[in-house]
Every structure is written in C-alpha cells, then in structure tokens.
Amino acid sequence: MSKANKKFKVLFIQLNRFGDLLQTLQCALSYKTENPDREIHLIGYTQFVSPLLFLLKDVFDEIHQIDTKKLFKNSSSQSHIVKSLKSEIAQINHYNFQQVFNLSFSKSSEYLTTLISSNKKKGLRRNKSGQIIIEDQWSQYVFATTMSSNLNPFNLVDLFKSIVKTKMAPLIESEEAEKGEIICIHPFASLERKQYGFSYWEQICSNFIIKYPEIKIYVLGSDLDEMNFQHINKNNSSQIIPYFGKSFEKVLEKLNQSKLLIANDSMVGHLSAFTSTPSLTLALGSVRPEETTPYKLNAYVLEPNIDCFSCSPRTPCDFYQCHYKLNPKYVFMISELLYLNGNLPDEEVINNEEILNLSSGASLFKYDLVNDSQLHLSKLHFNYDSSEQIFRNFYFLIWNLYLNNQDTNLSFPYLNKKSSTELLSYKRKIESAYEIYSFGSKFSSDIIDRLTKPFDSFDEIQPLIDKLNEIDTLLNILKEGSPLLSPIINFFYVQKMNITSNTLIDVARDTKLILNEAQSVLSALLELSQKSIENNIKSSPSVSRSSIGDN
C-alpha cells in the first residue's frame, strides 16, 4: 500500500455466514454511495467471502480473508496459530483505519474488533477484562433486542445502516435480464422447522405445470440437497429442472432470468435482492421475517397465523403446526399472481373470495419504503394483528423516533377481542414499568443530592445504591410476565451497563438520564396503546410522531 494514500479508510467486519455478508454488502453499498471519497474494506472468513467475491469486489476496495482451514492446517500448535493471527492482524493494522464497523455480533468478531487499531469503533468489542463494550445506541439496540426476542421490526440491512449512519435506501439497480417462462424455487433450509414440506412443494410445482405447460421450474440447492429432488419431482417431469451445486454467480444469473423466486428463508433469498425478480418467502419455525426478508421492494412474505411463531431454534417442537397453516393451494395462488404480474395487483384482485377463504391460516406481507430510507413489512390482507405484530409496529415508530429522531407513518393495528383485551392488559403493565423507572430516577436523584453534600463514609450512600439496584430486579420480574416490554427493559439495561463515567456522581447523573429516557419511551408506548384501543377496527388513519407527542 502506498504511503501517499491518505484516503479516509473504513473497515467493515462481518464474520457470519452468506446471508449476513449479503446484507452487509447492501449496507456498504449505501455507505459508499454517500461517501464516495472513502476507501472501504471488508474482513470475513474465506469460506463465506470467496464464493461472493464477484459481488463484493464491486463495492469494497479491498477484501481481507481469514482462512481458518489453512490457518489450522498449517499450524503445528496453538501458539503457532496465535502467532499467525497476530501477523494477519498486524498487516490489517498497517492500513490505519479511521473507522471500524463490527456488524457480526459474535464473540470472535468482538475480540477481533478490539485488536484492530482505530480511534472510532462501532459494534461490539471487548475491554481488557473481557467485558463487552457497546458504545453506540443502535448496536446497543441490536444486542438488547435481536439477540433475545422476536420483537425487532427492522430488517438487518436497516439496522446495519443505522449503525454506520447511512440513510440511502440501497435498492439494487440490476441489469435487466430477459425474463423467460421460468420460476426458481429453493425448497431447502438450514433447519427442518424452517423448511416447508416437500409434498407441499410438489403440489405447488404440479399446479404450475398443469396450468402453464410452457413453464420451467428450476430447483436451486447445494450438492447435498440433490438427494431430495425426487421428493419434489415424483412424476419425473422434464419441466422441473435440478439446479444443484452451482456457483452463486450462476444462481444469480438464473434468478435474473426468472419471473419469480419462491423460497424458504435462506441465503438464496438475499441473493435475489440483487435482481429485479420478485420473491415470495415462506417464513416458518424460527424465521424472523422482519429481519431477514430479502431487502427489496418486490419482496413478499407468507407467515403462519399461530401464537408460537416465530419460535426459538432451541424450543422443542416435534409437530410443526406452523407448516400446516400455509395451505399449498394458497401459496400457489399468490405465486401465480406474482408470476403473471411481477407484483401483487390491487386489493380487488388479491382479496377475491377464493383467496380469502384460503388465507385464514396465514398472513401476507410486502415491503413498503418508509422514511425514504427504510423497508417495512406491511400486511396486505385485512385480518387481525397479533399482539406481537402490534408491538413490533409500535416499536418501529418509537425506536425511529427515539434513536433516529425520525417521523414515521404507519396505520393503527386491526384489533379483535383477543388483541384488544391483551393491549388493555399491557396498558397496565406499561404503567407499572413507568412507575418502577420513576422510583429509579428518584433514587438516582437522592444519590446525586447526597454526593453533593459533605458525608463521612460511603456507607451512608450504600442503602440508596442498593435501592437503585433493586430496580433492575423489579424490572426483570415484570419482564418475565410481560415479554412484549422486553425490548425497552433490555435496551435501557444495556445502556446502563455501558456508562463510561469515572466518578460516582457522574454515574448517578447518567443513570438518572437513562431512566428518564426510559419513562419517555414508555409514555409514547402508552399513548400508542391507548389510541389504538380507541381507534379499534372501525378506521385506520395514519399515526406519526404528532400522534404520540414530541418527546
């Protein structure tokens, strides 16, 4: 590297798998478009970076690969591995990065971020004692919310964009390829609970073949997936074509030629975001569609209407009831509309009687562009929102307001008797949380007042500190019985844990400020809950910051 190169250098760290790399790429594209004079680097594992180089090299100026296979193969001992890693990190540090973004949220990336020299770092890192340090608010949000609940309303690309402070919507302008009478399907998934049954895929393919004899259906997958091809093509139709073990570049070419991708939640969906081809994602099991739906405007999602969705991958489940909620005939009818039109037509066409009769077990969503920079999943069918959906939309409004200072417009939720009763119950729980934070703020004020006056021993202040610590205990008890409040409780706890003040009085002041901000967020949530109950199902006017105060 020439020493004359004085460009502002930025390093993106992404040590996770293909999907995360593709979402990081979309974020980096937005960042580079807004900062064309900056030199952008990426560091990732070779096994994930190498197959995507054909896309990554168009955005990143330099790409650094950690080849773990080679590292362990060529190292005779643990000390030799450490020595090799130190050598690689020393080479990276020669670039003198002015900014480092760790978008991985993994233990290995935390330590790597710590070892890379830079005065500005965002994302998770470790201090000398091995404790996690999270200084920026959006990384604190990701750690507090996406790691512990399914209530995050933001796509990971938008979360990454918020961390790096870029607002441009990175909507890929792909070269328009000539579309053939082709559909691509990806019926495989990393977990069985996320994989729609092969018999259902067979029905969907059969419906297309019978109705459209000129159609070709390409089944995308890895070499290991090929053994299941016969389950999808039991009749050995020449119109169902295996497309296994192809490079990602070849898969992208095939997606570009297709009129539609139907897929389980997977990396192939993220790859489709680099095409103009519409996609329909079947979100099942532990999938979080708000986070992982392909980041593009013509992305659609079907998800089951069932209380346990989305579950944790660790939750035992022998009977995948969520799979039965997606009627294969319904999936076909939605897919057919996308195949014929490239999008879903207006409400009169979608909400025909036959489709409505089949849609009771599932909800259909599409991405809308909001705030000129974010994508938000909006429900297309008129059916009632679950409590989780209601609160995710509330949090979309609230976190945009609190963390981005951004006005946002969404519709009030549709409430039935069950969701209305639950929302009314949560109003009281929100009030309880507000009261607990109020006590915490008072104890912080008492500590500040006591520290500004002469005192003989810290023993005089310890009872107040003990009372303040009890606030976290009370909030955790409340959270156990009120899981829909966990994003707020977890976020402000993470904020408190990352206070960097050195003196006790400054810590008390910062704590009081955080507790007061928690009360403001809860006030906004309380207003939204109240107005949603009042509005109910009779109308659905837009709600924005003007509706929830100017806190």
N, C-alpha and C positions, 0 to 999 in steps of 0.2 A: 504493500500500500504506500502511495506517495505521501510524504510528509506535507506536501503542498496542499493536499486535500483538506480543506478547512470546513467542509460541509457540516451542518448540524446532523449528528448521527443518532439514529433511533434503533433500538433493538426490541423486537417482539419475541417473547419466549412462549412457545407452545409445544409442550412435551406430551400432549394427549394424542388421541387417535385421529383417523382421517376426517371424521365429521367436524371435530373441533378445529382441525387445521383449515378446512374449507371455510368455516365460519370466521376464523381469524383472518383468512385471506380477504374475505369480503369487508371486514373492518379495516384492514390495512389499505385496501383499495380506496376506501373513503378517506382515510387519513392522508394517503399520498396525493389524492386529487386536491385536497385542501392545502397540502404542504408540499408542493412540487419541488421546492428547493432543498428538501431534506433527503438524506441518504438513509434508506430503510433496510434493516437487516432482519433475518429470521433465524432462530435456532430451534431445532427439533430433532427427534430421533430419525435416523436414516430409514428405518423400516416403514415409517409413515411419510416422511418427506420425499424420498426418492420417487415413488410412483406418481407423485403430484407435481414434480418439477416442471412439467410442461405448462402448468398454470401458475405456479408460484413464481417462476422466473420473470413473468411479465409484470409483477408488482414489486417484488423485493429486489433491491440492488445487489445484495449478497446473501447467500444462504449457508448457514453453518450447520453441519450434521454431526450428531453424536452417534457413532456406530457402535452400539453396545455389543453386538455379536462379535465384531472384530476386536473390540476392547477386551472382552473376556477370553477370546480365543488366543490372543497374542500375549496375554499376561500370565506369568507363572505364579504370581502370588497376589494377595490383597494389597500389599504395599506397592507392587508394580502397577496395579490398577489405579490406586490413588495418585501415583506419580504421573501416570498417563493423563488422568483427568486434570490434574494441576497444570500440565503442559498445555492441554487444549484450552483451559480457561485463561491461561496467561496469554495465549495467542489472541483470544477474543478480546481481552482487556487492552491489547495494543490499539484497538480502534478508538478508545476513549469515548464511549457512548455518553452523550449528554442526557439521554432519556432511555429508561428501560421500562417496558410494559410486560409484566408477567400475567398472561391470560390463561394459565394452565390450572391453577387451583389444585395442585398436587404437592405432596411432600418433597419430591425430588426437585420440582421447579422452585419451591420456596428456598431450598438451600442453594440452588444454582443462582437465583436472583441475588442472594446475599453475597455470593462470591464474585459477582461481576461488579466492576468498578463503575460507579455513576453517582452523581450527586442527586439525581432525580429518579425515583423508582415508584412505580405504581403496581398494585397487586400484592400478593402475599410474599413475605420474606421472613427470615429468622434473625433474632438477635444473637449475641454471643452466648446467651444462656439456652439457646434453642427454642425460645418462645416465639410464637407467631406475631409478626408486626404487620398491621394493616392501617396505613395512614390515610388513604383516600376513601371518601364516603361510598363511592359505587362499588369498590372492591369489598368494603365492609358489608354492603348490602348483599352482594353475591354470596359471600361467606355465610352470612346470617340467614339467608332465605333459601337460595337454591340448594344448599348443602343439607337442608333439614326439613323441607316441606315441599308441597306441590302447589304452593300459592303464588309463585312468581308469575307475573303476567307478561314478562318481556322475553322476546327472542334473544338468544345468546349473542347474536350479532349486535343487537341494540345495546345489550349490557356491555359488550366489549367497546362499542362506540362511545358509550357514556364514560367508561374508564379512561379512554385515550382522548376524550374531549373532541370528537368529530361529529358533526351533525348531518353531513350529506348522506342521503339515502343511497347506499351502494347497490343500486339496481343495475344488474349486469346488462350491458348492451351487447348481446352476442351477434355474431354474423348470422343473418337469416338464412337458414338452410332450406332447401326444397323439401317440403313435407310429403312423405309417401303415405300410403294407407297402412300405417304402422302404429302399433301400440307396444310400448315396453312395459313389462311387469317385473317387479322384484319381490317375489313371494317369500323371501327368507329373512331371518332376523337373528340377532346375537343371542336372544333368549326365547325359549319356547312360548312364554307368556306374551311376548310381543309379536308373535307370528300367527297370522290369520291361517286357518286350517287349509291344507292342500285341497280337500274336497270342495271347499268354497271357491278357491281359485279355479278349479276345474269347471265349476258351474259358470263362473263369470266368463272364462275363455270360450266355453261351449256356446253361450248366448251370443257372443260376438261373432263367432264363426258361422253359426246358423243364420244370423241376420245379415251379416256382411261377408259374403263368400270371397271377396277380393282382399280381405284384411289379412295382415301378417302380425302375429303376436310374438315378440322376442322376449324370452325368459332370461333375465340377467341374473348372474350369480358367480360365485367362485368355483374353482375346481371341485371343492368339497361338496358344493350344493348340487352338482350334476347327478348324484345318485338319487335325488328326489324328483328329477324331471318327470319320470314315468307316472308319479302320483298326480301330476298336473295334466299330463297328456296321455291319459289311459287309452284313448282311441287312436293313438299314433297319427294324429292329424299333421299333415305337412304344413299347415298354416301356423302351427305352434312351433317356434324355432328355438332350439337351445343356443344360448349365447354365454357360455361359461368360460371363466379363466382368462378373459380378455383384459388388456391393459385399460387403465382408467381413461386414457386418451381415446381408445376405440369405443369404450362405453359412452363417452361424451359425444362422439360423432354419431352414434346410433340414437342417442337421446335427441340430438339436434334434428335428425331425420324423422322423428316420431311426432305423432299428433297428441300423444298423451303418455304420461307415466303413472301407473298405479303401483303403489309400493307400501310395504310395511315401513315403519320408521327406520331409516337406515342411511348410510353414507351415500347411497345412490341418489336419494332424495336431495341431499346437499349438493351433489354434483349437478343435478338438474337445474339448480338455481343459476347456473352459468349458461343456460339455454333459454330460448323463448317458449319451450314446451310446457304446457300446463301439467300440474301434478296433482294427484289425489293420494293423500297419505291416510292409511288405516291405522289409527292410533289405538293401541291395545296394551293391556298389562301395565307395566311401569313407565310407559312413554309419557312424557310431558310435552304435549303438542305446542303449548305456548313458547317453549324454549327451543324446540328442535325441528319445527316445521320448516321446510325449505324456504329460505329468505328471498321471496319474490312475490310480486303482486298476484300472479296467476297460480298461487298455491292454495289448494283446498284440503280440508281435513274432515274425516268422519271419526267421531269418537263415541263410545258407548254411553248410554244414559244409565249409569249404575253407580251406587254410592261408593264402592270400593275403588273406582277409577279416579286418578291413577294411583297404583299401589307402589309399595317399595319392592325392589327386587328381592329383598330378604323376607318379605311376607309370604308365609306358606300358602300355597294355592294348588290344589290337585284338580280342581274343576274350574276351568277358565270361563266363567259365566259371561265375562265381558265379550268374548268372541261370539257368543250366540246372539248378542244384541245387534250385531251388524248383519242384517239379512242380506245374503249374497245377491238376491234379486234387486234389492235397493241399491247395493254397491254398483251393480251393473247399470241400472237406470241413470244414476248420477254420472258414472263413467261414460255412458253413451252420449249424454248431453255434452260433456266436455270434448269427446271425440268429434262430434258433429259441429260444434260451435267454437271450440277453442276457449270457451268460458261458459259459465252458467248463465242462461238467459234471464230475463226479468222475472219478477216474482210470480206473475200469472202463469208462466211456463213451468217453473220449478214446482210451485205449490199446486200441482194438479192432484186430483183425488187419489189416484193410484200411488203416487209417490208419498203423499201424506199418510196413507194407510200403512205404508211400509216403514215410515220414518220414526215410529214411536220409540224404538229401542236405541236410536242414535241421534246425535246432533251433528249438523253440517255447518262447517265454518269456512270462511275465506279471509285472506289478508286484505286489510284496508290500510292505506297510507294516512297516518295522522301526524300532526305537528310538522308536516313536510319532511320528516326525517325518520319516523318510526313505523314499523308494521305492527298491526294489532289484529288478532283473530276476532272476527265478527260473525255472529250466528246468522245463518240465512233462513232457517225455518223458524216459524213462530211457535216456539214451545217454551216451557218454563225453564228458568235458570236454576241450577243447583246452588246451594249456599256457597260452595267453593267457587263457582263461576262468578257469583255476585261479588264476593270479596276480592277475587282477582281483578275484576273491573274497578272496584273501589281503589285497590292498591295501585292500579295503573294510573288513575287520576292523582292519588295522593303522593306517590313517590316521584312522579313527574313534577308535581308542584313543589315538593319539599327539596328534592335533590337537584332538579334541573331548572327550577323556577319557571316552569313551562305550563302555559294554559293548555288544557286538553278537553276535547268534547267527546263524550260518549252518551249513549242513551241510558235511561233508567232501566233497571232489570225488570223482567216479567216475573211476577210473583204468583205462586199458587198458595193454597192454605198452608202447606208444609213449610215452604220457604219463608212465607210471611211470619209464621209463628217462630221459626228459628231466628229470623232477623230481629224480631221483637225481643227474644231472649238475649240475643247478643248486644242489644242496646244496653241492657242492664250490666252485662259483663264489661262493656266498654266503659261505662260509668265507674265500675269497680276499679278497673285498671287506672283510670284517670285519678281516682281518689288515692290509690297507692302511690302513684308518681307524685301527687301533691304532698303526701307525707314525706316522701324522699326529698323533695325540694325544700320543705320546711326544715328537715334535719340538716341539710346542707347549709341552709341559711344560719341555723344555730351554730354549726361548726365554724363558719366564717366569722360570725359575731363573737364567738368565744376566742378565736385566734387573734382577733384584733385588739383584745384586751389583755392586760398582764395576767399570767397564770403561773403557778408554782410547778406543776407537773402535767405531763401528757395524760396521766391517769384521770385528770378532770375531764378530758375530752373523749376518752375512750368509750364511755357509755353512749355518747352521741354517734360515734363511728359504728358501734355495734348496732344501733338502731338503723343506721343507714344501710348496713349490710343485710339486715333483716328484710329490707325492701326487695332485694333480689330473690330471697326465699319465698316471699309472698307472691311475687310475680310468677315464679316457676310453678307454684301451686295453682294459681289462676290459669296459667298456660296449659297445664295438664287437662283441665276441664273446659278450656276454651281454645282449642288448637287454631281456630281461624284468626286469633290475635297473635299467634307466634311470630309472624314477620316483624311486627312492631316491637314486641318484647325482646326478641333476639337481636334485632338491629341496634337498639339503644344500649343493650348489654355489651355488644361488641364495641360500640363507640366508647363506652366507659372503660373497657379493658384496654383501649388504645390511647388513653390520655397520656400525654408525654410531659406534663408539667413536673417540675422538680421539687416544688415546695408543697407542703400540706395544704396551705391556704389556697394555692392556685389549683390544686387537685379538687378541692371543695368547690371552688368557683366554676371550674369546668364541668364538674358533676352536676351542679345546680343548673347550668345552662342546658346540658343534655336532657336532664329530667324535665325541664320546662318545655323543650322542643318535643319530647315525647307526649306531653299533655296537648300541645298544639296539633300534633298528628292525630291523636285520639279525638280531639274536638272535631276535626274535619271528618273523620270516620263516623262519628256520632251524627253529624249533620247529614251525611250521605245516607246513612241508615234511616234516619227519621224521614227524610224527603222521599226516599224510595218507598217506604211504607205508605206515606200519604198519597203518592202518585199511583201506586199499585199498578194494576194491569190496564186501566182504562185508557191511558195515553202514554206516550213515550217521548217526551220532549228531551232536548239535549241538556246535559249538565256540564258545567265548566267551573272554572275557579270562582266566577262570580256567584255561583250557587253554593259554594262551600266556604265563603269568606276569603279574606285576603291575608290569612295568617302567614 
